Amino acid sequence: MAREELTRLTGNGNGTCGDEDCPNVYLTASGSLVVQGSVSRAFTPPSGEALVEIPEEVLREAVRALGW
């Protein structure tokens, strides 16, 4: 899936983050969420899964964008 196929719910591409390198939350066409963040080593997830860390404010912004 290409980034262009996702709806970006957070971040505006301005400021210190640049255009695409900040923690962000995206919405897929099927309604699932894709989260971009720093790799976390909190624990080892099952095969095929990964852990990422995002700031709380990024998640709050995504919730507002979805109207939840």
N, C-alpha and C positions, 0 to 999 in steps of 0.2 A: 504494500500500500504506500503510495507516495504522499508526502506531506501536503501536497496541493489538493488531495482528496479529502482532507480533514478540515473541520471547522475549528479554528482556534478560539477558545473561550477566554483565555487569559493573556495578559501582556499586550503591549501596544508597539513593541519593537523600538521604543525610544529609551533614552537613558543609558545606563552603564551596561545593560544586557546586550545591546546590539539587536539585530533583527531576528535571530533564530536560536540564540544560545542560552536563554533563560529557562528556568523551570516553567513549564506550561502544562495546560490541560487542553486536550483536543476532543472533539466529538466526531465519531465516525458516522457514515451514512446509515449504519444499522442501529445507531443509538448507543453504542458502547463508548467508553472513555479511554483515551490514550494519554498517559502521563509521562512527561519528560522531566527528568531531574537528575541529581547527582547520584551515582551508584552508591548504594548502602551495603555495608557488610554486617548489618545487625544480626543476621543469621543466614544460613544457607537455605534458599528456597528449593522447592522440588524442581526437577528437570523441566526445562521449557519455560520457567518463570524467572523473573528478576525482581529485585527490590530497588526502588528509587526513593530519594528523599526530596520533598518539596516544602517550601515555606508554608506555614498555615495560611497566610494571606492569599497565596495562589489558589489554594483550595476554596477559600471563602469567595474569591472572585469568580471561580468557575460555578459555584453554587448560585451566586447572584445572576450570572449570565444565563443559567438554565431556568431561572425563576423558581427555584426550590425554596 
